[in-house]
Amino acid sequence: RITRPTHQHGTFGPTRIGRSATTMVLDMIEGPIPAERGRVSNPAAPSLSRRISWLTLAAVLVALAAAMLAGANSAGAQTDEIPEYFDNQYCLGCHGAPGLTKELPSGEILDLQVAPEIFDTSIHGQNSMPCALCHTNITGFPHEDPFEVETGREFTYAANQVCANCHYEQFTQTADNVHHAALEGGNLEAASCSDCHGAHDTSAPHHRSTEIPATCRTCHFEIYELYSESVHGQALIDGNEDVPTCTDCHGVHDVDGPGEDSPFHLFSPQVCADCHADEDLMDQYGISTNVFESYVADFHGSTVVLFEELAPDQETNKPVCIDCHGVHAIKPADDPTSTVFRENLLQTCQRCHPDAEANFPSSWMSHYSPEPGQATLVWLVTMFYKIIIPVVVGGMALLVLIDAARRSRARRREASSGTA
């Protein structure tokens, strides 16, 4: 903050400053003027020395103004000056030319061209981010190789480290995912930031669009084919954004999946519950949330819940959703190719119950609650027990209370008789 200096008679203004400077310069040129003489003895006929003094003053003021202007321009230039390598056009002077490549020690050819029109339409280009913000180890031309690498994959992983500068939270999440675990195991083909998001063609995140499974398809082609034919994949292709994509089940940056030390399989019912326990979402498609509730209530689900609470690191031997319905190739229950289609249920059950016979699946209620017209006999038995159990237990409790009251009265009578 700049504070304007003050004089004992008030604030300095342009007129006062001008007079003070003029007087000061004249005093230096002519020397102090005696008070009794005054400055000009004959205003109508100024002396020669006075003319020279005014000319000298004008020259000094011009020189001062020029010096101040030059200083202001210099300060402005220092403030506004931006290194030339922060101008993307400076980089594209070379890297925008087709055919710019480099041969790596492995013999691989690294393409160094960056198409300006592709970068400009990327999320980084739309925000006018300079190349040097990512390529921080390049500060001009000519420049040395930014990374000492042998192969193209090594170059990719080395270059992707810069993503942490802006996306630190997301970058640290990848340190615990299955891709990083594969990388730590020596698999350089594991997905990196640019494999999923692109390098110079980075796009904005997509919410439940076909772009997500299409990206995963690059490495997981066979799984993509199964998913695209599933009830979820078909709906997504048809434009339904309510269905889960790869990242809804496996995570975005903290990607997880079944493995030797992963609890993914045990806790997978919770993944399914994100949608199938959502009443508002399921009501839109006429699907009952009882599908999930009935699973948790039966023997299989109850055991899995116990494992989740008491032994989360131990794999359960009871089936979870994906063991019966499939993983990526989930089909509608009325699809003849579905693993839970009525005629296919025996084969599905025999995965865990190899001795199961043809009538074994008939003992299962699916995910329906018994009701008249749907497992009527089971509904009658259920209603019988819902009525008889409260009646029997309640009747026994009432009998105990009546008996206790009778005994209490009897003791009071005996006590009163003895007193009399």
Phi, psi and omega in degrees: 000135181254128179254130181290129180294149181242151178253160181297339178258006180136182181286142176293127174247175181304319182293315181294319178298318180298315179297318182296318179294318180297313181298319182295316181294317179297321179296323179291328183279310186265342187089163181301141179264124180303142183297326182286339183274324185082178186271321183229116180283328181223089183303331182285342182223079180296148182285166179295320181296329178292318177299316181297321181297317179294321177295319178296319178300315180300317180297318180296316181296319177299317180296319178296317179298318179297319180295318179295319179296318180295321179294320179296318179296321180294317179296319179296321180295322180291325182286318187269352185291130179240135179306141185295335180283358172272357175266116183301331179295331177296318179287320183289348175304327176255312189280354175273352182278129178299145175090003179283114184222172176214137178269126180276163179304333179285351184095351178290148179260120180265119180282121183254004181281140174236112180288119183303320183292330178286315180295321182297331180269356178284167180295328178286318179295321179295336178261014175054042179281132179285150179305320186295346179290331175263318181270068188289341182267011176243120186235020178158187181230139356285160180227155178282171176298129184291334182226142174264093184230163181256324186235169179295321179293323176297321177297317181300312182292324178294318181291328183287348180297335183290342180299332181295339182298323181252327186246057188296316182299312180294322182295319180290332177295328181291342183293342181248009183268175185291332179293316180293324177299320177294321178297316178298332178279002177100005181270098181284355177275356178299147186295139175244180182306307186289340177294326181265320186262347184090164180262286180261358178246032182301129180252167178291153180301143179257138178258109176046058176239171180294346179296329183292302178296332177295325177292314179295333181300333181307321179254327187251063187295314184295320179293323178299320180298320178293316182295320183296339179262358182278172179296327178285313182296319179297318179294321179295317179298328179281000176100008180275114183268007177275345184275154183284145172252186182306314186288338178291327181265322186260350183095165182266288179261335176266053186301130180227162180192174181298140179194177184299317184251013184261135176275014185304316182295316181297319185266006182299330175301330178292329176295315179295326183293336179305326178256314189281353173255004179270104186297318181298318180289315183292328179297331179295337184241012177066029180253130182279138175287354177294345176303314180282318182297320181292328177293315181295330183280336184274181186299317181298307183295320180299320179293318179297318179298320178297319177297318181299322184275323187260329183218067185295340180267000182252134181285138179273152177262012178259147185288143172251182186309311187290341179289330180262319187269345184100169184260287181260339183259043181291129181244159175300151183296337180266008177276124182303340180268359181286146179289344179252012172296143190310314183287346181257357185296321182301314179298322179293316180295327183291349175298324178253333182240079185297339181268005182297141180253183189300328183273358183298312180297336182292339180281352181263136183275010190059225178248022181264150173271141180296140180201165179302128182091346178227097185059057185300319181298316179296323179295318179297315180297319179297315179296322179302312181289327177296332180269312187291324182294310177299323180295313182294309181295317179295320179297318179295319179296319179295319178299318178297317180296317180297316180296319179295321179293319179298315180297321180296318179295321181297319180294322179294322179295316180298320180295319180291325178294318179295326180291322181291000000 
